[in-house]
Amino acid sequence: MDKKRILIVDDEASFTRMVKLNLEKTGQFDVREENKGTYAVAAAREFKPDLILLDVIMPNMDGGDIFAQLQSDRNLKMTPVIFLTATVSQREAGVKGFNSGGALFLAKPVTLENLIACINQNVRKPEPEEA
């Protein structure tokens, strides 16, 4: 089984490091961190993730702006994005997150179990020629 490539974009380096270590520890994921929103799209172009975990509120460029750029890039627009944010409560998001405007939102803090379940449910499936 090939590892799924996950890009985490969040300005909190300690958060991205913790998530990276925990996801990679499962043996299911290859994870890259990006702590500057302004570099997120370039990182996605280079890394070619199967899914992006994206913070909403970051300095210089917020998650909504990054999402719009991803959606306008023909090579990245099909990459699933899960917003991880403290602006949504656990009660609002529920265990599986909630959809708004075609994007999935998970509330911080999120348990590793819930995060992995959400990733596995939403990760881009390989195209028939990639399989």
C-alpha positions in Angstrom: 0.0 0.0 0.0 1.3 3.4 -1.0 1.4 6.1 1.7 -1.0 9.0 1.2 0.7 12.3 0.8 -0.7 14.9 3.3 0.3 18.6 3.2 -0.4 20.5 6.5 -0.6 24.3 6.2 -0.7 26.1 9.5 1.2 29.0 11.0 1.7 27.1 14.3 4.9 25.1 13.8 4.4 23.1 17.0 0.9 22.0 15.8 2.1 21.0 12.4 5.1 19.1 13.8 2.8 17.2 16.3 0.3 16.3 13.6 3.1 15.2 11.2 4.7 13.0 13.8 1.4 11.4 14.8 0.3 10.8 11.2 3.6 9.4 10.1 3.7 7.1 13.1 0.7 5.2 11.7 2.8 4.2 8.6 -0.1 5.3 6.4 1.0 8.8 5.5 3.9 10.8 4.1 3.5 14.3 5.5 4.9 17.7 4.7 4.5 20.9 6.7 4.2 24.4 5.5 4.0 27.2 8.2 3.8 30.2 5.8 0.5 30.6 4.0 2.2 32.5 1.2 4.2 29.4 0.3 1.3 26.9 0.6 0.4 26.7 -3.1 4.0 26.4 -4.2 4.4 23.6 -1.6 1.3 21.9 -2.9 2.6 22.1 -6.5 5.9 20.6 -5.5 4.6 17.9 -3.1 1.5 16.9 -5.0 -0.5 15.9 -1.9 -3.4 13.5 -1.9 -5.1 15.8 0.7 -4.4 19.2 2.3 -5.0 20.1 5.9 -5.4 23.9 5.9 -5.7 26.4 8.8 -8.2 29.2 8.3 -6.6 32.1 10.2 -3.0 32.8 9.4 -1.0 36.0 9.0 -0.4 37.4 5.5 -2.7 35.0 3.7 -5.7 33.2 5.2 -6.9 29.7 4.4 -9.8 31.0 2.2 -7.3 32.8 -0.1 -5.1 29.7 -0.3 -8.2 27.6 -1.0 -9.2 29.9 -3.9 -5.7 29.7 -5.4 -5.8 25.9 -5.1 -9.2 25.8 -6.8 -7.9 28.0 -9.7 -4.9 25.7 -10.4 -5.8 23.0 -12.8 -3.3 20.6 -11.2 -4.5 21.2 -7.7 -8.2 21.9 -7.9 -9.2 18.2 -7.4 -7.0 17.9 -4.3 -9.3 17.5 -1.2 -8.9 20.2 1.4 -9.9 19.9 5.1 -9.9 23.1 7.0 -8.6 22.7 10.6 -9.7 25.7 12.6 -10.4 27.0 16.1 -13.1 29.3 14.7 -15.5 26.4 14.6 -16.6 24.7 17.8 -16.4 20.9 18.4 -20.2 21.0 18.7 -20.7 22.8 15.4 -18.2 20.5 13.5 -19.2 17.3 15.1 -16.9 14.2 14.9 -16.8 14.1 11.1 -16.6 17.8 10.5 -19.1 19.9 8.6 -19.3 21.0 5.0 -19.6 24.6 4.1 -19.4 25.9 0.5 -18.0 22.5 -0.6 -15.2 22.6 2.0 -14.9 20.3 5.0 -14.2 21.9 8.4 -12.8 20.2 11.5 -12.6 22.0 14.8 -9.2 22.3 16.7 -8.3 20.5 18.8 -9.1 17.3 16.9 -8.3 13.8 18.1 -5.8 11.8 16.1 -8.5 9.1 15.6 -11.0 11.6 14.2 -8.4 13.2 12.0 -7.3 9.9 10.5 -10.9 8.9 9.9 -11.6 12.2 8.2 -8.5 12.0 6.0 -9.3 8.4 5.0 -12.8 9.3 4.1 -11.8 12.3 2.0 -8.4 11.6 0.6 -8.1 11.6 -3.2 -8.5 8.2 -4.6 -6.0 7.1 -7.3 -7.1 7.4 -10.9 -7.5 4.1 -12.7 -4.2 4.7 -14.6 -2.4 5.5 -11.3 -3.6 2.3 -9.6 
